[in-house]
Amino acid sequence: MTTLTPGVLGRTGMESGELIAAAVQKLKPAAVITVDALAARSLSRLGSTIQITDSGIVPGSGVGNARLAISKNTIGVPVIALGVPTVVDAATLVSELAAHCAPPPQSEQMMVTPREVDLLVERAAKLCAMAINRALQPHICVEDFLALVA
């Protein structure tokens, strides 16, 4: 198993999809597992939902900045994508919190994240890591998984 952490375009200057496609071409894995943050459509989903799909992921699409898709069609191998909602659109947040009020006027998109986002991400990362390890290494006991992600 190989791990690749491509980062975001603004930090690396490289499209995640292109970097992953190059790694797939060189390493020829049976599949790719991606883990990413997601934008929620509901405040109640922040940090409390994990989305798993076999259709891949389009980085940035939840915040209106869609990048190259990471899917079987674009990289040539099956893609399993895990995502955890960590942000919500401000207009969605306002609409949910003030359901009886008129919708807010159209403005620039603003994303909102909870104050405890670092804790939320840490817990989600541990849970996703344990789930992936359990799926790929079913012979390892839960206690050993806990020691790995402690």
N, CA, C and O atoms as a GROMACS GRO file, in nm:
protein
  600
    1MET      N    1   0.085  -0.116   0.000
    1MET     CA    2   0.000   0.000   0.000
    1MET      C    3   0.090   0.123   0.000
    1MET      O    4   0.188   0.130   0.075
    2THR      N    5   0.056   0.219  -0.084
    2THR     CA    6   0.130   0.344  -0.095
    2THR      C    7   0.039   0.458  -0.057
    2THR      O    8  -0.080   0.456  -0.086
    3THR      N    9   0.095   0.559   0.009
    3THR     CA   10   0.019   0.676   0.048
    3THR      C   11   0.071   0.798  -0.026
    3THR      O   12   0.192   0.818  -0.038
    4LEU      N   13  -0.022   0.879  -0.077
    4LEU     CA   14   0.012   1.001  -0.147
    4LEU      C   15  -0.075   1.112  -0.090
    4LEU      O   16  -0.197   1.096  -0.080
    5THR      N   17  -0.015   1.223  -0.053
    5THR     CA   18  -0.089   1.337   0.000
    5THR      C   19  -0.066   1.456  -0.092
    5THR      O   20   0.028   1.533  -0.072
    6PRO      N   21  -0.152   1.472  -0.194
    6PRO     CA   22  -0.126   1.576  -0.293
    6PRO      C   23  -0.150   1.718  -0.246
    6PRO      O   24  -0.093   1.810  -0.304
    7GLY      N   25  -0.232   1.740  -0.145
    7GLY     CA   26  -0.259   1.876  -0.098
    7GLY      C   27  -0.353   1.950  -0.190
    7GLY      O   28  -0.414   1.891  -0.280
    8VAL      N   29  -0.366   2.078  -0.168
    8VAL     CA   30  -0.456   2.160  -0.248
    8VAL      C   31  -0.376   2.236  -0.353
    8VAL      O   32  -0.257   2.263  -0.335
    9LEU      N   33  -0.443   2.271  -0.462
    9LEU     CA   34  -0.379   2.339  -0.574
    9LEU      C   35  -0.305   2.464  -0.531
    9LEU      O   36  -0.193   2.488  -0.576
   10GLY      N   37  -0.365   2.544  -0.445
   10GLY     CA   38  -0.302   2.669  -0.401
   10GLY      C   39  -0.173   2.648  -0.325
   10GLY      O   40  -0.087   2.737  -0.324
   11ARG      N   41  -0.157   2.534  -0.262
   11ARG     CA   42  -0.037   2.506  -0.183
   11ARG      C   43   0.070   2.438  -0.266
   11ARG      O   44   0.189   2.465  -0.249
   12THR      N   45   0.030   2.347  -0.356
   12THR     CA   46   0.127   2.268  -0.430
   12THR      C   47   0.149   2.316  -0.572
   12THR      O   48   0.255   2.290  -0.630
   13GLY      N   49   0.052   2.386  -0.629
   13GLY     CA   50   0.062   2.428  -0.769
   13GLY      C   51   0.030   2.316  -0.865
   13GLY      O   52   0.043   2.333  -0.987
   14MET      N   53  -0.012   2.201  -0.814
   14MET     CA   54  -0.044   2.086  -0.898
   14MET      C   55  -0.188   2.042  -0.874
   14MET      O   56  -0.236   2.042  -0.760
   15GLU      N   57  -0.255   2.003  -0.980
   15GLU     CA   58  -0.390   1.945  -0.968
   15GLU      C   59  -0.378   1.808  -0.899
   15GLU      O   60  -0.295   1.726  -0.939
   16SER      N   61  -0.459   1.784  -0.798
   16SER     CA   62  -0.457   1.654  -0.729
   16SER      C   63  -0.484   1.541  -0.826
   16SER      O   64  -0.417   1.438  -0.822
   17GLY      N   65  -0.582   1.560  -0.915
   17GLY     CA   66  -0.617   1.456  -1.011
   17GLY      C   67  -0.501   1.420  -1.103
   17GLY      O   68  -0.480   1.302  -1.132
   18GLU      N   69  -0.426   1.519  -1.148
   18GLU     CA   70  -0.311   1.493  -1.236
   18GLU      C   71  -0.201   1.419  -1.161
   18GLU      O   72  -0.139   1.327  -1.215
   19LEU      N   73  -0.176   1.459  -1.038
   19LEU     CA   74  -0.073   1.394  -0.956
   19LEU      C   75  -0.111   1.248  -0.928
   19LEU      O   76  -0.027   1.159  -0.937
   20ILE      N   77  -0.237   1.226  -0.894
   20ILE     CA   78  -0.284   1.090  -0.867
   20ILE      C   79  -0.279   1.005  -0.993
   20ILE      O   80  -0.238   0.890  -0.989
   21ALA      N   81  -0.320   1.062  -1.107
   21ALA     CA   82  -0.315   0.989  -1.235
   21ALA      C   83  -0.173   0.948  -1.268
   21ALA      O   84  -0.150   0.836  -1.316
   22ALA      N   85  -0.076   1.036  -1.243
   22ALA     CA   86   0.064   1.003  -1.270
   22ALA      C   87   0.112   0.890  -1.179
   22ALA      O   88   0.183   0.800  -1.223
   23ALA      N   89   0.074   0.896  -1.052
   23ALA     CA   90   0.112   0.791  -0.957
   23ALA      C   91   0.049   0.657  -0.996
   23ALA      O   92   0.113   0.553  -0.987
   24VAL      N   93  -0.076   0.662  -1.040
   24VAL     CA   94  -0.145   0.539  -1.083
   24VAL      C   95  -0.075   0.479  -1.205
   24VAL      O   96  -0.055   0.358  -1.212
   25GLN      N   97  -0.038   0.564  -1.299
   25GLN     CA   98   0.031   0.516  -1.420
   25GLN      C   99   0.163   0.448  -1.384
   25GLN      O  100   0.198   0.346  -1.443
   26LYS      N  101   0.235   0.504  -1.289
   26LYS     CA  102   0.365   0.449  -1.250
   26LYS      C  103   0.352   0.325  -1.161
   26LYS      O  104   0.422   0.226  -1.182
   27LEU      N  105   0.262   0.329  -1.062
   27LEU     CA  106   0.252   0.222  -0.962
   27LEU      C  107   0.156   0.111  -0.998
   27LEU      O  108   0.168  -0.001  -0.949
   28LYS      N  109   0.059   0.140  -1.084
   28LYS     CA  110  -0.042   0.044  -1.130
   28LYS      C  111  -0.115  -0.027  -1.013
   28LYS      O  112  -0.115  -0.150  -1.005
   29PRO      N  113  -0.177   0.051  -0.924
   29PRO     CA  114  -0.251  -0.010  -0.813
   29PRO      C  115  -0.383  -0.069  -0.863
   29PRO      O  116  -0.430  -0.038  -0.972
   30ALA      N  117  -0.439  -0.156  -0.781
   30ALA     CA  118  -0.569  -0.215  -0.815
   30ALA      C  119  -0.681  -0.114  -0.797
   30ALA      O  120  -0.784  -0.122  -0.865
   31ALA      N  121  -0.663  -0.019  -0.706
   31ALA     CA  122  -0.765   0.082  -0.678
   31ALA      C  123  -0.700   0.199  -0.604
   31ALA      O  124  -0.587   0.189  -0.558
   32VAL      N  125  -0.774   0.308  -0.596
   32VAL     CA  126  -0.730   0.427  -0.524
   32VAL      C  127  -0.836   0.461  -0.420
   32VAL      O  128  -0.956   0.457  -0.450
   33ILE      N  129  -0.793   0.495  -0.300
   33ILE     CA  130  -0.883   0.542  -0.196
   33ILE      C  131  -0.849   0.688  -0.172
   33ILE      O  132  -0.735   0.722  -0.143
   34THR      N  133  -0.950   0.775  -0.185
   34THR     CA  134  -0.930   0.917  -0.158
   34THR      C  135  -1.005   0.955  -0.032
   34THR      O  136  -1.111   0.900  -0.002
   35VAL      N  137  -0.950   1.049   0.043
   35VAL     CA  138  -1.015   1.103   0.162
   35VAL      C  139  -1.010   1.254   0.149
   35VAL      O  140  -0.904   1.310   0.123
   36ASP      N  141  -1.125   1.320   0.168
   36ASP     CA  142  -1.130   1.464   0.148
   36ASP      C  143  -1.235   1.526   0.240
   36ASP      O  144  -1.323   1.458   0.292
   37ALA      N  145  -1.222   1.655   0.259
   37ALA     CA  146  -1.324   1.732   0.330
   37ALA      C  147  -1.436   1.762   0.231
   37ALA      O  148  -1.413   1.773   0.111
   38LEU      N  149  -1.557   1.775   0.282
   38LEU     CA  150  -1.673   1.805   0.198
   38LEU      C  151  -1.745   1.929   0.250
   38LEU      O  152  -1.729   1.969   0.365
   39ALA      N  153  -1.824   1.987   0.162
   39ALA     CA  154  -1.915   2.096   0.201
   39ALA      C  155  -2.052   2.033   0.228
   39ALA      O  156  -2.104   1.958   0.145
   40ALA      N  157  -2.109   2.064   0.343
   40ALA     CA  158  -2.239   2.008   0.381
   40ALA      C  159  -2.352   2.094   0.327
   40ALA      O  160  -2.334   2.214   0.305
   41ARG      N  161  -2.467   2.033   0.306
   41ARG     CA  162  -2.587   2.107   0.267
   41ARG      C  163  -2.678   2.130   0.387
   41ARG      O  164  -2.787   2.186   0.375
   42SER      N  165  -2.632   2.084   0.503
   42SER     CA  166  -2.709   2.101   0.625
   42SER      C  167  -2.614   2.113   0.742
   42SER      O  168  -2.514   2.042   0.750
   43LEU      N  169  -2.645   2.202   0.833
   43LEU     CA  170  -2.563   2.223   0.951
   43LEU      C  171  -2.550   2.095   1.033
   43LEU      O  172  -2.444   2.070   1.092
   44SER      N  173  -2.654   2.014   1.037
   44SER     CA  174  -2.651   1.893   1.119
   44SER      C  175  -2.554   1.788   1.066
   44SER      O  176  -2.520   1.694   1.137
   45ARG      N  177  -2.508   1.802   0.944
   45ARG     CA  178  -2.416   1.704   0.886
   45ARG      C  179  -2.269   1.732   0.915
   45ARG      O  180  -2.184   1.646   0.895
   46LEU      N  181  -2.239   1.852   0.963
   46LEU     CA  182  -2.099   1.887   0.990
   46LEU      C  183  -2.038   1.792   1.092
   46LEU      O  184  -2.084   1.783   1.206
   47GLY      N  185  -1.935   1.722   1.049
   47GLY     CA  186  -1.863   1.633   1.140
   47GLY      C  187  -1.939   1.512   1.188
   47GLY      O  188  -1.888   1.436   1.270
   48SER      N  189  -2.061   1.492   1.140
   48SER     CA  190  -2.140   1.379   1.189
   48SER      C  191  -2.177   1.281   1.078
   48SER      O  192  -2.253   1.187   1.100
   49THR      N  193  -2.123   1.302   0.959
   49THR     CA  194  -2.155   1.218   0.844
   49THR      C  195  -2.025   1.180   0.775
   49THR      O  196  -1.932   1.260   0.767
   50ILE      N  197  -2.019   1.058   0.724
   50ILE     CA  198  -1.909   1.018   0.638
   50ILE      C  199  -1.972   0.968   0.509
   50ILE      O  200  -2.056   0.878   0.509
   51GLN      N  201  -1.931   1.027   0.400
   51GLN     CA  202  -1.982   0.986   0.269
   51GLN      C  203  -1.881   0.890   0.207
   51GLN      O  204  -1.762   0.920   0.200
   52ILE      N  205  -1.929   0.777   0.160
   52ILE     CA  206  -1.844   0.679   0.092
   52ILE      C  207  -1.906   0.651  -0.043
   52ILE      O  208  -2.026   0.624  -0.052
   53THR      N  209  -1.825   0.657  -0.147
   53THR     CA  210  -1.876   0.633  -0.281
   53THR      C  211  -1.771   0.562  -0.366
   53THR      O  212  -1.651   0.572  -0.340
   54ASP      N  213  -1.818   0.490  -0.466
   54ASP     CA  214  -1.725   0.426  -0.560
   54ASP      C  215  -1.724   0.500  -0.694
   54ASP      O  216  -1.672   0.449  -0.794
   55SER      N  217  -1.781   0.620  -0.696
   55SER     CA  218  -1.784   0.697  -0.821
   55SER      C  219  -1.677   0.806  -0.824
   55SER      O  220  -1.672   0.885  -0.918
   56GLY      N  221  -1.592   0.812  -0.722
   56GLY     CA  222  -1.485   0.910  -0.719
   56GLY      C  223  -1.526   1.040  -0.655
   56GLY      O  224  -1.627   1.047  -0.584
   57ILE      N  225  -1.446   1.143  -0.680
   57ILE     CA  226  -1.470   1.273  -0.618
   57ILE      C  227  -1.422   1.383  -0.712
   57ILE      O  228  -1.330   1.363  -0.792
   58VAL      N  229  -1.484   1.499  -0.702
   58VAL     CA  230  -1.442   1.617  -0.778
   58VAL      C  231  -1.396   1.720  -0.675
   58VAL      O  232  -1.478   1.791  -0.618
   59PRO      N  233  -1.264   1.729  -0.652
   59PRO     CA  234  -1.216   1.824  -0.551
   59PRO      C  235  -1.262   1.966  -0.580
   59PRO      O  236  -1.263   2.011  -0.694
   60GLY      N  237  -1.302   2.036  -0.473
   60GLY     CA  238  -1.344   2.176  -0.485
   60GLY      C  239  -1.486   2.197  -0.530
   60GLY      O  240  -1.535   2.310  -0.527
   61SER      N  241  -1.555   2.092  -0.572
   61SER     CA  242  -1.691   2.111  -0.626
   61SER      C  243  -1.790   2.160  -0.521
   61SER      O  244  -1.885   2.230  -0.555
   62GLY      N  245  -1.769   2.125  -0.396
   62GLY     CA  246  -1.861   2.168  -0.291
   62GLY      C  247  -1.852   2.315  -0.257
   62GLY      O  248  -1.942   2.370  -0.195
   63VAL      N  249  -1.743   2.379  -0.298
   63VAL     CA  250  -1.725   2.521  -0.269
   63VAL      C  251  -1.721   2.603  -0.398
   63VAL      O  252  -1.672   2.716  -0.399
   64GLY      N  253  -1.773   2.546  -0.508
   64GLY     CA  254  -1.783   2.619  -0.633
   64GLY      C  255  -1.653   2.634  -0.709
   64GLY      O  256  -1.638   2.727  -0.789
   65ASN      N  257  -1.557   2.546  -0.685
   65ASN     CA  258  -1.427   2.554  -0.751
   65ASN      C  259  -1.387   2.415  -0.800
   65ASN      O  260  -1.280   2.364  -0.765
   66ALA      N  261  -1.472   2.354  -0.882
   66ALA     CA  262  -1.451   2.217  -0.927
   66ALA      C  263  -1.319   2.203  -1.002
   66ALA      O  264  -1.284   2.285  -1.087
   67ARG      N  265  -1.247   2.099  -0.968
   67ARG     CA  266  -1.119   2.067  -1.031
   67ARG      C  267  -1.135   1.936  -1.109
   67ARG      O  268  -1.246   1.885  -1.123
   68LEU      N  269  -1.025   1.884  -1.157
   68LEU     CA  270  -1.025   1.758  -1.231
   68LEU      C  271  -1.080   1.645  -1.143
   68LEU      O  272  -1.036   1.627  -1.030
   69ALA      N  273  -1.176   1.572  -1.196
   69ALA     CA  274  -1.235   1.461  -1.121
   69ALA      C  275  -1.131   1.352  -1.097
   69ALA      O  276  -1.041   1.330  -1.178
   70ILE      N  277  -1.145   1.286  -0.984
   70ILE     CA  278  -1.064   1.169  -0.953
   70ILE      C  279  -1.160   1.052  -0.954
   70ILE      O  280  -1.230   1.026  -0.855
   71SER      N  281  -1.164   0.980  -1.066
   71SER     CA  282  -1.260   0.871  -1.084
   71SER      C  283  -1.198   0.765  -1.174
   71SER      O  284  -1.090   0.785  -1.231
   72LYS      N  285  -1.265   0.653  -1.186
   72LYS     CA  286  -1.216   0.547  -1.273
   72LYS      C  287  -1.200   0.598  -1.416
   72LYS      O  288  -1.107   0.559  -1.486
   73ASN      N  289  -1.290   0.686  -1.460
   73ASN     CA  290  -1.283   0.740  -1.596
   73ASN      C  291  -1.159   0.825  -1.618
   73ASN      O  292  -1.104   0.827  -1.728
   74THR      N  293  -1.113   0.897  -1.515
   74THR     CA  294  -1.001   0.988  -1.533
   74THR      C  295  -0.865   0.928  -1.498
   74THR      O  296  -0.764   0.970  -1.554
   75ILE      N  297  -0.861   0.830  -1.407
   75ILE     CA  298  -0.731   0.774  -1.369
   75ILE      C  299  -0.713   0.627  -1.407
   75ILE      O  300  -0.603   0.574  -1.396
   76GLY      N  301  -0.821   0.562  -1.450
   76GLY     CA  302  -0.807   0.427  -1.504
   76GLY      C  303  -0.819   0.312  -1.407
   76GLY      O  304  -0.810   0.196  -1.449
   77VAL      N  305  -0.839   0.338  -1.279
   77VAL     CA  306  -0.861   0.231  -1.181
   77VAL      C  307  -0.980   0.271  -1.094
   77VAL      O  308  -1.013   0.389  -1.084
   78PRO      N  309  -1.043   0.173  -1.029
   78PRO     CA  310  -1.155   0.207  -0.940
   78PRO      C  311  -1.111   0.305  -0.830
   78PRO      O  312  -1.000   0.297  -0.779
   79VAL      N  313  -1.202   0.396  -0.794
   79VAL     CA  314  -1.175   0.495  -0.690
   79VAL      C  315  -1.283   0.483  -0.583
   79VAL      O  316  -1.403   0.487  -0.612
   80ILE      N  317  -1.238   0.469  -0.461
   80ILE     CA  318  -1.328   0.472  -0.346
   80ILE      C  319  -1.300   0.604  -0.276
   80ILE      O  320  -1.187   0.631  -0.236
   81ALA      N  321  -1.402   0.686  -0.261
   81ALA     CA  322  -1.386   0.819  -0.200
   81ALA      C  323  -1.457   0.825  -0.067
   81ALA      O  324  -1.574   0.788  -0.055
   82LEU      N  325  -1.386   0.871   0.035
   82LEU     CA  326  -1.443   0.898   0.166
   82LEU      C  327  -1.438   1.048   0.188
   82LEU      O  328  -1.338   1.112   0.158
   83GLY      N  329  -1.547   1.103   0.239
   83GLY     CA  330  -1.550   1.246   0.265
   83GLY      C  331  -1.624   1.276   0.392
   83GLY      O  332  -1.722   1.210   0.426
   84VAL      N  333  -1.577   1.378   0.462
   84VAL     CA  334  -1.640   1.423   0.586
   84VAL      C  335  -1.673   1.571   0.570
   84VAL      O  336  -1.584   1.651   0.542
   85PRO      N  337  -1.800   1.610   0.590
   85PRO     CA  338  -1.836   1.752   0.580
   85PRO      C  339  -1.772   1.833   0.693
   85PRO      O  340  -1.789   1.803   0.811
   86THR      N  341  -1.698   1.937   0.653
   86THR     CA  342  -1.632   2.023   0.751
   86THR      C  343  -1.671   2.170   0.734
   86THR      O  344  -1.639   2.252   0.820
   87VAL      N  345  -1.739   2.203   0.625
   87VAL     CA  346  -1.784   2.341   0.601
   87VAL      C  347  -1.928   2.339   0.552
   87VAL      O  348  -1.976   2.238   0.499
   88VAL      N  349  -1.996   2.451   0.570
   88VAL     CA  350  -2.132   2.468   0.518
   88VAL      C  351  -2.140   2.608   0.457
   88VAL      O  352  -2.078   2.702   0.507
   89ASP      N  353  -2.216   2.621   0.350
   89ASP     CA  354  -2.235   2.750   0.286
   89ASP      C  355  -2.308   2.844   0.382
   89ASP      O  356  -2.403   2.803   0.448
   90ALA      N  357  -2.264   2.969   0.389
   90ALA     CA  358  -2.324   3.065   0.482
   90ALA      C  359  -2.472   3.086   0.454
   90ALA      O  360  -2.551   3.100   0.547
   91ALA      N  361  -2.512   3.089   0.326
   91ALA     CA  362  -2.653   3.108   0.294
   91ALA      C  363  -2.737   2.990   0.345
   91ALA      O  364  -2.848   3.010   0.393
   92THR      N  365  -2.683   2.869   0.334
   92THR     CA  366  -2.752   2.751   0.388
   92THR      C  367  -2.765   2.762   0.538
   92THR      O  368  -2.870   2.733   0.595
   93LEU      N  369  -2.658   2.804   0.603
   93LEU     CA  370  -2.658   2.820   0.748
   93LEU      C  371  -2.763   2.920   0.792
   93LEU      O  372  -2.840   2.893   0.884
   94VAL      N  373  -2.767   3.037   0.727
   94VAL     CA  374  -2.865   3.140   0.761
   94VAL      C  375  -3.007   3.089   0.739
   94VAL      O  376  -3.094   3.111   0.822
   95SER      N  377  -3.030   3.021   0.628
   95SER     CA  378  -3.164   2.967   0.598
   95SER      C  379  -3.208   2.866   0.703
   95SER      O  380  -3.324   2.866   0.743
   96GLU      N  381  -3.116   2.781   0.747
   96GLU     CA  382  -3.151   2.681   0.848
   96GLU      C  383  -3.178   2.744   0.984
   96GLU      O  384  -3.273   2.706   1.053
   97LEU      N  385  -3.096   2.841   1.021
   97LEU     CA  386  -3.110   2.902   1.153
   97LEU      C  387  -3.228   2.998   1.161
   97LEU      O  388  -3.281   3.022   1.270
   98ALA      N  389  -3.268   3.054   1.049
   98ALA     CA  390  -3.379   3.150   1.046
   98ALA      C  391  -3.483   3.104   0.944
   98ALA      O  392  -3.516   3.177   0.851
   99ALA      N  393  -3.534   2.983   0.964
   99ALA     CA  394  -3.625   2.921   0.867
   99ALA      C  395  -3.749   3.006   0.841
   99ALA      O  396  -3.807   2.998   0.732
  100HIS      N  397  -3.790   3.084   0.937
  100HIS     CA  398  -3.912   3.164   0.921
  100HIS      C  399  -3.887   3.298   0.851
  100HIS      O  400  -3.982   3.369   0.818
  101CYS      N  401  -3.762   3.332   0.828
  101CYS     CA  402  -3.728   3.460   0.764
  101CYS      C  403  -3.713   3.443   0.613
  101CYS      O  404  -3.701   3.332   0.562
  102ALA      N  405  -3.714   3.556   0.545
  102ALA     CA  406  -3.692   3.555   0.401
  102ALA      C  407  -3.550   3.509   0.372
  102ALA      O  408  -3.460   3.533   0.452
  103PRO      N  409  -3.528   3.443   0.257
  103PRO     CA  410  -3.392   3.399   0.225
  103PRO      C  411  -3.299   3.519   0.213
  103PRO      O  412  -3.342   3.628   0.175
  104PRO      N  413  -3.171   3.499   0.245
  104PRO     CA  414  -3.076   3.610   0.237
  104PRO      C  415  -3.055   3.653   0.092
  104PRO      O  416  -3.072   3.572   0.000
  105PRO      N  417  -3.019   3.779   0.070
  105PRO     CA  418  -2.994   3.824  -0.067
  105PRO      C  419  -2.874   3.751  -0.127
  105PRO      O  420  -2.785   3.705  -0.055
  106GLN      N  421  -2.873   3.741  -0.259
  106GLN     CA  422  -2.761   3.675  -0.325
  106GLN      C  423  -2.635   3.757  -0.303
  106GLN      O  424  -2.635   3.879  -0.318
  107SER      N  425  -2.529   3.689  -0.268
  107SER     CA  426  -2.401   3.756  -0.247
  107SER      C  427  -2.291   3.656  -0.279
  107SER      O  428  -2.317   3.543  -0.321
  108GLU      N  429  -2.168   3.699  -0.257
  108GLU     CA  430  -2.058   3.607  -0.279
  108GLU      C  431  -2.071   3.488  -0.187
  108GLU      O  432  -2.119   3.498  -0.074
  109GLN      N  433  -2.027   3.374  -0.237
  109GLN     CA  434  -2.035   3.253  -0.157
  109GLN      C  435  -1.935   3.260  -0.042
  109GLN      O  436  -1.819   3.294  -0.063
  110MET      N  437  -1.981   3.226   0.077
  110MET     CA  438  -1.894   3.223   0.192
  110MET      C  439  -1.914   3.089   0.262
  110MET      O  440  -2.028   3.048   0.285
  111MET      N  441  -1.806   3.023   0.294
  111MET     CA  442  -1.814   2.896   0.364
  111MET      C  443  -1.784   2.918   0.512
  111MET      O  444  -1.699   3.000   0.548
  112VAL      N  445  -1.855   2.844   0.597
  112VAL     CA  446  -1.841   2.857   0.741
  112VAL      C  447  -1.801   2.722   0.797
  112VAL      O  448  -1.850   2.618   0.752
  113THR      N  449  -1.713   2.723   0.894
  113THR     CA  450  -1.669   2.599   0.958
  113THR      C  451  -1.684   2.614   1.109
  113THR      O  452  -1.675   2.726   1.161
  114PRO      N  453  -1.709   2.505   1.179
  114PRO     CA  454  -1.725   2.518   1.325
  114PRO      C  455  -1.594   2.556   1.394
  114PRO      O  456  -1.486   2.530   1.342
  115ARG      N  457  -1.606   2.616   1.509
  115ARG     CA  458  -1.488   2.659   1.586
  115ARG      C  459  -1.398   2.540   1.618
  115ARG      O  460  -1.276   2.552   1.617
  116GLU      N  461  -1.458   2.426   1.646
  116GLU     CA  462  -1.380   2.308   1.686
  116GLU      C  463  -1.343   2.221   1.565
  116GLU      O  464  -1.334   2.099   1.578
  117VAL      N  465  -1.321   2.282   1.449
  117VAL     CA  466  -1.292   2.207   1.326
  117VAL      C  467  -1.166   2.120   1.340
  117VAL      O  468  -1.161   2.011   1.283
  118ASP      N  469  -1.066   2.166   1.414
  118ASP     CA  470  -0.945   2.086   1.430
  118ASP      C  471  -0.974   1.953   1.500
  118ASP      O  472  -0.924   1.848   1.459
  119LEU      N  473  -1.054   1.958   1.605
  119LEU     CA  474  -1.094   1.836   1.675
  119LEU      C  475  -1.180   1.748   1.585
  119LEU      O  476  -1.162   1.626   1.580
  120LEU      N  477  -1.272   1.810   1.514
  120LEU     CA  478  -1.359   1.737   1.420
  120LEU      C  479  -1.274   1.663   1.316
  120LEU      O  480  -1.299   1.545   1.289
  121VAL      N  481  -1.176   1.730   1.258
  121VAL     CA  482  -1.090   1.669   1.156
  121VAL      C  483  -1.005   1.558   1.216
  121VAL      O  484  -0.988   1.453   1.155
  122GLU      N  485  -0.952   1.580   1.336
  122GLU     CA  486  -0.870   1.477   1.401
  122GLU      C  487  -0.952   1.349   1.425
  122GLU      O  488  -0.905   1.239   1.396
  123ARG      N  489  -1.072   1.365   1.476
  123ARG     CA  490  -1.157   1.248   1.503
  123ARG      C  491  -1.199   1.178   1.373
  123ARG      O  492  -1.198   1.056   1.366
  124ALA      N  493  -1.235   1.256   1.272
  124ALA     CA  494  -1.274   1.198   1.144
  124ALA      C  495  -1.158   1.125   1.079
  124ALA      O  496  -1.176   1.018   1.020
  125ALA      N  497  -1.038   1.182   1.089
  125ALA     CA  498  -0.919   1.118   1.032
  125ALA      C  499  -0.894   0.983   1.098
  125ALA      O  500  -0.864   0.885   1.030
  126LYS      N  501  -0.905   0.978   1.230
  126LYS     CA  502  -0.883   0.852   1.300
  126LYS      C  503  -0.988   0.748   1.261
  126LYS      O  504  -0.956   0.632   1.239
  127LEU      N  505  -1.114   0.791   1.252
  127LEU     CA  506  -1.220   0.698   1.215
  127LEU      C  507  -1.201   0.646   1.073
  127LEU      O  508  -1.213   0.526   1.049
  128CYS      N  509  -1.171   0.735   0.980
  128CYS     CA  510  -1.148   0.692   0.841
  128CYS      C  511  -1.026   0.601   0.831
  128CYS      O  512  -1.029   0.501   0.759
  129ALA      N  513  -0.919   0.634   0.904
  129ALA     CA  514  -0.799   0.550   0.902
  129ALA      C  515  -0.830   0.411   0.955
  129ALA      O  516  -0.785   0.311   0.898
  130MET      N  517  -0.906   0.403   1.063
  130MET     CA  518  -0.941   0.271   1.117
  130MET      C  519  -1.029   0.194   1.020
  130MET      O  520  -1.010   0.073   1.004
  131ALA      N  521  -1.123   0.260   0.956
  131ALA     CA  522  -1.212   0.191   0.861
  131ALA      C  523  -1.134   0.138   0.742
  131ALA      O  524  -1.155   0.025   0.698
  132ILE      N  525  -1.043   0.220   0.688
  132ILE     CA  526  -0.962   0.176   0.574
  132ILE      C  527  -0.871   0.062   0.614
  132ILE      O  528  -0.861  -0.038   0.542
  133ASN      N  529  -0.806   0.073   0.729
  133ASN     CA  530  -0.719  -0.036   0.775
  133ASN      C  531  -0.797  -0.164   0.798
  133ASN      O  532  -0.750  -0.273   0.765
  134ARG      N  533  -0.915  -0.152   0.855
  134ARG     CA  534  -0.997  -0.271   0.880
  134ARG      C  535  -1.038  -0.337   0.749
  134ARG      O  536  -1.037  -0.460   0.739
  135ALA      N  537  -1.073  -0.256   0.649
  135ALA     CA  538  -1.112  -0.311   0.519
  135ALA      C  539  -0.995  -0.379   0.448
  135ALA      O  540  -1.013  -0.482   0.383
  136LEU      N  541  -0.876  -0.322   0.461
  136LEU     CA  542  -0.760  -0.377   0.390
  136LEU      C  543  -0.684  -0.482   0.470
  136LEU      O  544  -0.611  -0.562   0.413
  137GLN      N  545  -0.703  -0.482   0.602
  137GLN     CA  546  -0.631  -0.575   0.688
  137GLN      C  547  -0.726  -0.635   0.791
  137GLN      O  548  -0.714  -0.606   0.910
  138PRO      N  549  -0.820  -0.718   0.747
  138PRO     CA  550  -0.923  -0.769   0.838
  138PRO      C  551  -0.868  -0.858   0.951
  138PRO      O  552  -0.939  -0.882   1.049
  139HIS      N  553  -0.747  -0.906   0.939
  139HIS     CA  554  -0.690  -0.993   1.042
  139HIS      C  555  -0.638  -0.917   1.164
  139HIS      O  556  -0.613  -0.978   1.268
  140ILE      N  557  -0.622  -0.786   1.154
  140ILE     CA  558  -0.571  -0.707   1.266
  140ILE      C  559  -0.686  -0.676   1.362
  140ILE      O  560  -0.794  -0.637   1.319
  141CYS      N  561  -0.661  -0.693   1.491
  141CYS     CA  562  -0.765  -0.670   1.592
  141CYS      C  563  -0.784  -0.521   1.618
  141CYS      O  564  -0.696  -0.439   1.588
  142VAL      N  565  -0.899  -0.488   1.674
  142VAL     CA  566  -0.936  -0.349   1.702
  142VAL      C  567  -0.833  -0.282   1.794
  142VAL      O  568  -0.800  -0.165   1.774
  143GLU      N  569  -0.783  -0.352   1.893
  143GLU     CA  570  -0.685  -0.294   1.985
  143GLU      C  571  -0.560  -0.248   1.911
  143GLU      O  572  -0.505  -0.143   1.942
  144ASP      N  573  -0.516  -0.327   1.812
  144ASP     CA  574  -0.400  -0.289   1.734
  144ASP      C  575  -0.428  -0.166   1.648
  144ASP      O  576  -0.341  -0.081   1.631
  145PHE      N  577  -0.548  -0.157   1.594
  145PHE     CA  578  -0.588  -0.037   1.516
  145PHE      C  579  -0.581   0.087   1.606
  145PHE      O  580  -0.529   0.191   1.565
  146LEU      N  581  -0.634   0.074   1.727
  146LEU     CA  582  -0.634   0.186   1.818
  146LEU      C  583  -0.492   0.231   1.851
  146LEU      O  584  -0.465   0.350   1.865
  147ALA      N  585  -0.401   0.135   1.863
  147ALA     CA  586  -0.261   0.168   1.890
  147ALA      C  587  -0.198   0.241   1.771
  147ALA      O  588  -0.113   0.328   1.789
  148LEU      N  589  -0.240   0.205   1.650
  148LEU     CA  590  -0.185   0.268   1.529
  148LEU      C  591  -0.227   0.413   1.514
  148LEU      O  592  -0.149   0.494   1.465
  149VAL      N  593  -0.350   0.447   1.554
  149VAL     CA  594  -0.400   0.582   1.533
  149VAL      C  595  -0.400   0.668   1.658
  149VAL      O  596  -0.451   0.780   1.658
  150ALA      N  597  -0.342   0.616   1.765
  150ALA     CA  598  -0.338   0.692   1.892
  150ALA      C  599  -0.252   0.816   1.882
  150ALA      O  600  -0.238   0.890   1.979
   0.00000   0.00000   0.00000
